[in-house]
Amino acid sequence: DAGVIQSPRHEVTEMGQEVTLRCKPISGHNSLFWYRQTMMRGLELLIYFNNNVPIDDSGMPEDRFSAKMPNASFSTLKIQPSEPRDSAVYFCASGINEKLFFGSGTQLSVL
Amino acid sequence: AQSVSQHNHHVILSEAASLELGCNYSYGGTVNLFWYVQYPGQHLQLLLKYFSGDPLVKGIKGFEAEFIKSKFSFNLRKPSVQWSDTAEYFCAADSNYQLIWGAGTKLIIKP
């Protein structure tokens, strides 16, 4: 298994544009997590899914952020419209039995 | 299933005290081990890593870690801490191209 796959690795966009981050979890894992790493706050949990169902989205900063998991092998995190303060590294992780495996992250820069 | 455990979520020390942060991993095969540090307001940085060879690994800023295969441990040490070592420290293990993270230890150094 290639592990948790995130795309793109880097994204540079202008303020106001829509940004979509993608994640392919490890096959067989039943949990999927989206984290954001910022300079000020470190690693923050945004949302997590269990069996494709959003369980806790209390970490999502505001309505501009949305996440979906249409099936067990794919999830997206969308920011619309993006703002410069959204610049961060976004990590996806998948898990089973409370063990987490992280992707390599997407470095997002909003200009 | 692979996992990484860090024993302490919070550690508070005085300057000049010696430091040891525990890290245990559960995986019987070949594994690469890492310690990362996140200083307040900054991104994760690599402190040191172990791939093979000498089990005592020297890192930046006076840190070292010892790989003890029989104990599945990779503890981080520093003989004399400084106030500037205040940060969060993450242990991680890499096997089969999956990076597995510990939960992190917040280290606070009192001046």
Interface residues (C-beta under 8 A of the other chain):
Chain A: D1 A2 G3 V4 I26 Q37 M39 M40 G42 L43 V89 I96 N97 K99 L100 F101 F102 S104
Chain B: A1 Q2 S3 Q38 G41 Q42 H43 L44 E88 N96 Y97 Q98 L99 I100 W101 G104
